[in-house]
Amino acid sequence: MKRSKLYRTRLAAIDRQRVLPLSDAVKLLKELPPAKFDETVECAFRLGIDPRQSDQVVRGAMVLPHGTGKSVRVVVVAEGDAAQGATDAGADEVGSDELLERIKDGWLEFDVLIATPDAMKKVRALGRVLGPRGLMPNPKTGTVTADTAVAVKEAKAGRVEYRADRTGCVHVPVGKLSFTEEALEGNITAISDALLRARPTSTKGMYMLTVTLSSTMGPGIRIDSRDLSKA
């Protein structure tokens, strides 16, 4: 794969074999030559789990203490008081049958879809549209709920979902490169803590194997997982 000049310049400034404390990794990331836009910062966690085992699934959601830095478009499928609550909380679109028809016809201009439990029967019919894009509401991530107002506020405030893939890796956005070092460190520590709490009881040995920090246009910087565990 041909890499950009910026990527190669950044790569030359990083020792890929060196594992850094969290604060040093964040400082190095922010000191690298900048891109022409505000890049998203992501953390990749490789966990010591077997995702093929049903009792070793790691999945959930949380609100980052310093947000994601991203404007989130939230759509809610609800009726009655739940619909009004979502509207008052600042949802971008609220509706029921008509809204679902728009989605069925290909309208997907939103980042988060929230639905009340009684609306899920209709929403599930759109599984082939929503599933591949990661937009299907799920109780485990707080997007299937009767309290739509709280769900909308959390989504707008910077709620992120995390889920281990087939290789046991979790990729989570933790903010923007324009964030302060303290804000990025706070978000990374918070998601690390959430993953540690989500550790399946059936896992053995080391749980958080590797942690890598990167921005949209940059190479990965390795973080000492033991430093995160202490934090």
C-alpha positions as CSV (number, residue, x, y, z in Angstrom):
1,M,0.0,0.0,0.0
2,K,1.3,3.4,-1.0
3,R,1.5,5.8,2.0
4,S,1.2,9.6,1.9
5,K,4.1,11.8,2.5
6,L,2.5,12.9,5.8
7,Y,2.2,9.3,7.0
8,R,5.8,8.5,6.1
9,T,7.0,11.7,7.9
10,R,5.0,10.8,11.0
11,L,6.2,7.2,10.9
12,A,9.8,8.3,10.9
13,A,9.2,10.1,14.2
14,I,7.8,7.0,15.9
15,D,9.6,4.0,17.3
16,R,7.0,1.3,16.6
17,Q,8.6,-1.1,19.0
18,R,8.5,1.2,22.0
19,V,5.7,1.1,24.5
20,L,4.9,4.4,26.1
21,P,3.0,5.5,29.2
22,L,-0.4,7.1,28.3
23,S,0.7,10.7,28.8
24,D,3.8,10.3,26.7
25,A,1.9,8.6,23.9
26,V,-0.7,11.4,23.8
27,K,2.0,14.1,23.9
28,L,3.8,12.4,21.0
29,L,0.6,12.1,18.9
30,K,-0.1,15.8,19.3
31,E,3.5,16.8,18.4
32,L,3.5,15.0,15.0
33,P,3.2,17.1,11.9
34,P,-0.4,18.2,11.5
35,A,-2.8,17.3,8.7
36,K,-5.1,19.9,7.0
37,F,-8.1,18.9,9.0
38,D,-9.0,18.1,12.6
39,E,-8.4,14.3,12.7
40,T,-10.3,11.8,14.8
41,V,-8.2,10.0,17.4
42,E,-8.8,6.3,17.9
43,C,-7.7,3.7,20.4
44,A,-7.4,0.0,19.4
45,F,-7.5,-2.5,22.2
46,R,-6.5,-6.2,21.5
47,L,-8.1,-8.3,24.2
48,G,-7.2,-11.7,25.5
49,I,-10.6,-13.2,24.7
50,D,-12.1,-15.8,22.3
51,P,-15.0,-14.0,20.6
52,R,-16.2,-17.3,19.2
53,Q,-17.3,-18.2,22.7
54,S,-20.7,-16.8,23.6
55,D,-19.6,-16.1,27.2
56,Q,-16.6,-14.0,26.0
57,V,-18.5,-11.3,24.1
58,V,-17.3,-7.8,25.0
59,R,-19.9,-5.1,24.0
60,G,-21.4,-2.0,25.5
61,A,-21.6,1.8,25.4
62,M,-20.6,4.7,27.5
63,V,-20.5,8.5,27.5
64,L,-16.9,9.8,27.1
65,P,-16.2,12.5,29.8
66,H,-14.9,15.0,27.2
67,G,-17.2,14.0,24.3
68,T,-16.1,12.9,20.9
69,G,-15.8,16.3,19.2
70,K,-18.3,15.1,16.6
71,S,-21.7,16.5,15.8
72,V,-24.0,13.5,16.1
73,R,-27.2,13.2,14.1
74,V,-29.8,11.2,16.2
75,V,-33.0,9.7,14.8
76,V,-35.7,8.2,17.1
77,V,-38.5,5.8,16.3
78,A,-41.2,6.4,18.9
79,E,-44.7,7.5,19.5
80,G,-46.6,9.4,22.1
81,D,-44.7,10.7,25.2
82,A,-41.5,9.0,24.1
83,A,-41.6,10.8,20.8
84,Q,-42.2,14.1,22.6
85,G,-39.4,13.4,25.0
86,A,-37.0,12.7,22.2
87,T,-38.0,15.9,20.4
88,D,-37.5,18.0,23.6
89,A,-34.1,16.4,24.1
90,G,-32.9,17.6,20.7
91,A,-33.3,14.6,18.4
92,D,-32.8,15.5,14.7
93,E,-35.7,13.4,13.5
94,V,-38.5,11.7,15.4
95,G,-41.3,9.5,13.9
96,S,-42.7,6.1,13.4
97,D,-44.1,4.4,10.2
98,E,-43.3,7.3,7.9
99,L,-39.8,7.6,9.2
100,L,-39.2,3.8,8.8
101,E,-40.4,4.0,5.2
102,R,-37.9,6.7,4.5
103,I,-35.1,4.5,5.9
104,K,-36.4,1.5,3.9
105,D,-36.2,3.6,0.8
106,G,-32.5,4.4,1.5
107,W,-32.4,7.5,3.7
108,L,-29.6,6.9,6.1
109,E,-28.4,10.4,6.9
110,F,-27.9,9.9,10.6
111,D,-25.3,8.5,13.0
112,V,-27.5,6.9,15.8
113,L,-30.9,5.3,15.7
114,I,-32.9,5.0,18.9
115,A,-36.1,3.1,19.3
116,T,-38.6,2.3,22.0
117,P,-39.1,-1.4,22.9
118,D,-42.6,-1.5,21.3
119,A,-41.2,0.0,18.1
120,M,-38.5,-2.7,17.6
121,K,-40.8,-5.2,15.9
122,K,-41.0,-2.7,13.0
123,V,-37.4,-1.7,13.2
124,R,-36.1,-5.3,13.0
125,A,-37.8,-5.6,9.6
126,L,-35.1,-3.2,8.3
127,G,-32.2,-5.4,9.6
128,R,-30.7,-5.8,6.1
129,V,-30.5,-2.0,5.8
130,L,-29.4,-1.1,9.3
131,G,-27.3,-4.1,10.4
132,P,-24.4,-3.8,7.9
133,R,-24.0,-0.1,8.8
134,G,-24.0,-0.7,12.5
135,L,-27.2,1.3,13.0
136,M,-29.5,-1.4,14.4
137,P,-30.7,-0.3,17.9
138,N,-29.6,-2.7,20.7
139,P,-30.6,-2.8,24.4
140,K,-26.9,-3.4,25.3
141,T,-25.8,-0.1,23.9
142,G,-28.7,1.9,25.3
143,T,-30.4,2.5,21.9
144,V,-33.5,0.5,22.7
145,T,-35.2,2.3,25.6
146,A,-38.4,3.8,26.8
147,D,-36.5,6.8,28.1
148,T,-35.7,8.3,24.8
149,A,-34.9,11.7,26.3
150,V,-31.9,10.3,28.2
151,A,-30.7,8.3,25.2
152,V,-30.8,11.3,22.9
153,K,-28.9,13.5,25.4
154,E,-26.2,10.8,25.9
155,A,-25.8,10.3,22.2
156,K,-25.4,14.0,21.6
157,A,-23.0,14.3,24.6
158,G,-20.5,11.8,23.2
159,R,-21.7,8.3,23.8
160,V,-19.6,5.7,22.0
161,E,-20.2,2.0,21.5
162,Y,-17.5,-0.6,21.8
163,R,-17.6,-4.2,20.5
164,A,-14.8,-6.8,20.1
165,D,-14.5,-8.0,16.5
166,R,-13.7,-11.5,15.4
167,T,-10.0,-11.1,16.3
168,G,-10.7,-9.8,19.8
169,C,-10.0,-6.2,18.9
170,V,-12.0,-3.1,20.0
171,H,-11.7,0.1,18.0
172,V,-13.1,3.2,19.7
173,P,-12.9,6.9,18.8
174,V,-11.7,8.9,21.8
175,G,-11.9,12.5,20.5
176,K,-10.3,14.9,18.0
177,L,-6.6,15.8,17.6
178,S,-7.5,19.4,18.6
179,F,-8.5,18.2,22.1
180,T,-6.1,19.0,24.9
181,E,-3.8,16.3,26.2
182,E,-5.8,16.1,29.4
183,A,-9.1,15.6,27.5
184,L,-7.7,12.8,25.4
185,E,-6.1,11.1,28.4
186,G,-9.4,11.3,30.3
187,N,-11.4,9.8,27.4
188,I,-8.8,7.0,26.9
189,T,-8.7,6.2,30.6
190,A,-12.5,6.1,30.7
191,I,-12.9,3.7,27.8
192,S,-10.1,1.5,29.2
193,D,-11.8,1.4,32.5
194,A,-15.1,0.4,30.8
195,L,-13.4,-2.5,29.0
196,L,-11.7,-3.7,32.2
197,R,-15.1,-3.8,33.9
198,A,-16.6,-5.6,30.9
199,R,-14.0,-8.4,31.2
200,P,-15.8,-11.8,30.9
201,T,-15.4,-13.9,33.9
202,S,-14.4,-16.9,31.8
203,T,-11.2,-15.3,30.4
204,K,-7.9,-16.4,31.7
205,G,-4.4,-14.9,31.6
206,M,-3.7,-11.4,30.5
207,Y,-6.8,-9.5,29.3
208,M,-5.6,-6.2,27.8
209,L,-2.8,-7.4,25.5
210,T,-2.0,-4.3,23.5
211,V,-3.3,-0.8,23.2
212,T,-2.5,1.4,20.2
213,L,-3.3,5.1,19.7
214,S,-3.6,6.7,16.3
215,S,-5.1,9.6,14.4
216,T,-6.9,9.4,11.0
217,M,-3.8,10.0,8.9
218,G,-1.2,8.6,11.2
219,P,0.6,5.4,12.3
220,G,-0.1,3.7,15.6
221,I,1.6,4.6,18.8
222,R,1.8,1.8,21.4
223,I,0.5,2.5,24.9
224,D,1.6,0.5,28.0
225,S,-1.6,-1.4,29.0
226,R,-0.3,-1.8,32.5
227,D,-0.2,2.0,32.8
228,L,-3.8,2.1,31.8
229,S,-4.8,-0.5,34.3
230,K,-3.1,1.4,37.1
231,A,-5.0,4.6,36.0
